[in-house]
Amino acid sequence: MDMNNSILIVEDDRRLGELLAAYLGQQGFTVAVETRGDRAEQRIAESTPDLIILDLMLPGTDGLSVCRRVRPRFRGPILILTAKEEDMDQVAGLEMGADDYVKKPVDPRVLLARIRALLRRTLPEDHDSELVSSQANSSELRFGGLRINRSSRQVELEGDEVALTTAEFDLLWYLARHQGQVLERDRIYSALRGIGYDGTDRSIDVRISQLRKKLGDDPAKPRRIVTIWGAGYQFIKEAW
């Protein structure tokens, strides 16, 4: 997988960017580095990388703004690097369309694991993942006006395409494949991230909120993706 994947690192710390590029290059990736946020959008458009590693604190344009601007056109994973501890910074990144985040100082092995996990999600099928149910030949799900196609990674609602991030699509697919079941947060987290839930990560909750907004579900009184208090989340097929 790695030999065919390109990564653009947007990081103003030149030494860190070069170290990460060297390490990832040794793992088989093709890596480029951009040090300014105000040049990042053009670099992304020109090089069309498979994955972006994006620092939040950048000269010219901050990382959150870069993420917001490129997300409508860039379909690949965006992984944010943050030196901040506040949950709101992580939540803001996810709401802008980021797929994951890693805190500084960066452990290269953790970063590599996150990158590989994100890139695996973009494959048409992953037969080793819980994301694929026993109905392995089915790559499309339909619930009323909702159509989810895993091969093309496209979602349509009443004929209109719904733009989802990589992580949002994976979460919707997972919920839909287990429609009617109450899924605990730690089970969802483990299935999508491949690691155990640490009890503090809020990414699943943020993405549930984003899915509700994009799929026309009332955030105050959701009926399509509902919260079962004290238990988890449930996808209601009859609500579409």
Order of alpha helices (4+ residues) and beta strands (2+ residues): beta-alpha-beta-alpha-beta-alpha-beta-alpha-beta-alpha-beta-beta-beta-beta-alpha-beta-alpha-alpha-beta-beta
